[in-house]
Amino acid sequence: MDCPKYFEDFSVGQKFAFGHYELTKQEIFAFAREFDPQPHHLDEHAAGASMLGGLSASGWQVGGIAMRLCAEHLLNKAKAVGGAGVEECRWLKPVRPGDILRLEVEILELTPHPRRLVGFVKMLWSLFNQREQTTRIVTTPIIAMRGAT
């Protein structure tokens, strides 16, 4: 896949699909112990009795996986210089041990900065499991360098 390098190389409607990440039970437990110690992330019995109906990864861990996939396959190959926040973040389905996640990114909007040699690339990140269920969506603008024009 040819990745855009500069702001001008992105186009509205452009879509990218990235890799696969298989999440293990051990990763879920390790992340939860350190960063999100809630019962539905740490204890299978408690998780089964929760509204999630079973052990699930922290949404923050799932967000980190999406970030890794996007950085490895798009951001680090482009002249991306940072993020400009998150406009929307929604967890739609629990991510379970053994789920294999993949990321799709769609370019929604392009806004050149009026005074600097950068532009804002608004993206929709959709994370899917192996059953093609959307588990998480994020709308976020990144900052990309403009080419020498």
VENWOUR-V455489 format. One record per residue. N is the residue number from 1. SS is DSSP state (@ for helix, = for strand, . for the rest). PHI is phi as a letter, one per 40 degrees, with the letter a starting at -180 (NA if undefined). PSI is psi in degrees with one decimal (none if undefined). Layout:
N:SS:PHI:PSI ; N:SS:PHI:PSI
//
This chain:
1:.:NA:131.7 ; 2:.:c:121.0 ; 3:.:c:141.9 ; 4:.:c:145.1 ; 5:.:b:-49.6 ; 6:.:b:167.3 ; 7:@:d:-44.9 ; 8:@:c:-15.1 ; 9:@:c:-11.8 ; 10:.:c:152.9 ; 11:.:a:144.6 ; 12:.:d:133.4 ; 13:.:g:-14.3 ; 14:.:c:140.3 ; 15:=:b:146.4 ; 16:=:b:147.1 ; 17:=:b:134.8 ; 18:=:b:131.2 ; 19:=:f:-171.1 ; 20:=:a:139.8 ; 21:=:b:118.9 ; 22:=:c:121.3 ; 23:.:c:130.3 ; 24:.:b:159.2 ; 25:@:d:-40.2 ; 26:@:c:-39.2 ; 27:@:c:-40.2 ; 28:@:c:-48.4 ; 29:@:c:-45.4 ; 30:@:c:-45.6 ; 31:@:c:-46.2 ; 32:@:c:-42.2 ; 33:@:d:-38.9 ; 34:@:c:-38.8 ; 35:@:b:-21.9 ; 36:.:a:68.2 ; 37:.:c:62.4 ; 38:.:b:149.4 ; 39:@:d:-36.6 ; 40:@:c:-5.3 ; 41:@:b:-13.6 ; 42:@:b:-21.1 ; 43:.:b:118.5 ; 44:@:c:-37.3 ; 45:@:c:-48.5 ; 46:@:c:-38.5 ; 47:@:c:-39.2 ; 48:@:c:-30.4 ; 49:@:c:-6.3 ; 50:.:c:172.6 ; 51:.:c:-17.4 ; 52:.:c:-17.4 ; 53:.:g:19.3 ; 54:.:i:169.2 ; 55:.:d:133.3 ; 56:.:a:154.2 ; 57:.:c:150.9 ; 58:.:c:141.3 ; 59:@:d:-30.8 ; 60:@:c:-34.6 ; 61:@:c:-42.7 ; 62:@:c:-39.1 ; 63:@:c:-37.7 ; 64:@:c:-37.3 ; 65:@:c:-43.8 ; 66:@:c:-41.3 ; 67:@:c:-43.7 ; 68:@:c:-47.1 ; 69:@:c:-43.6 ; 70:@:c:-41.1 ; 71:@:c:-46.8 ; 72:@:c:-38.3 ; 73:@:b:-14.1 ; 74:@:b:-60.9 ; 75:@:c:-42.0 ; 76:.:c:-14.0 ; 77:.:c:-17.2 ; 78:.:c:175.1 ; 79:.:c:52.5 ; 80:=:c:132.2 ; 81:=:b:3.5 ; 82:=:i:179.2 ; 83:=:b:164.2 ; 84:.:b:27.5 ; 85:.:h:-172.3 ; 86:.:b:127.3 ; 87:.:c:-33.4 ; 88:=:a:140.4 ; 89:=:a:120.9 ; 90:=:b:134.1 ; 91:=:c:118.9 ; 92:.:b:-32.5 ; 93:.:a:143.3 ; 94:.:c:144.8 ; 95:.:b:124.2 ; 96:.:b:160.8 ; 97:.:d:136.0 ; 98:.:g:-10.5 ; 99:.:c:142.2 ; 100:=:b:115.1 ; 101:=:b:143.7 ; 102:=:b:154.2 ; 103:=:b:137.5 ; 104:=:b:136.0 ; 105:=:b:130.3 ; 106:=:b:134.3 ; 107:=:c:121.1 ; 108:=:c:-35.5 ; 109:=:a:146.3 ; 110:=:b:126.3 ; 111:=:b:107.6 ; 112:=:c:143.5 ; 113:.:c:136.4 ; 114:.:c:-22.2 ; 115:.:b:-14.5 ; 116:.:b:161.2 ; 117:.:c:49.8 ; 118:=:b:169.3 ; 119:=:a:159.9 ; 120:=:b:126.1 ; 121:=:b:103.9 ; 122:=:c:127.7 ; 123:=:b:147.8 ; 124:=:b:117.3 ; 125:=:c:124.0 ; 126:=:b:123.3 ; 127:=:b:128.0 ; 128:=:b:149.9 ; 129:.:c:-178.1 ; 130:.:c:-12.7 ; 131:.:c:10.1 ; 132:.:g:24.7 ; 133:.:c:135.8 ; 134:=:c:122.5 ; 135:=:c:-26.4 ; 136:=:a:141.5 ; 137:=:b:147.7 ; 138:=:a:134.5 ; 139:=:b:121.9 ; 140:=:a:137.2 ; 141:=:c:134.4 ; 142:=:b:163.5 ; 143:=:b:124.9 ; 144:=:b:142.2 ; 145:=:c:143.5 ; 146:.:c:149.4 ; 147:.:c:165.9 ; 148:.:c:103.1 ; 149:.:b:none
//
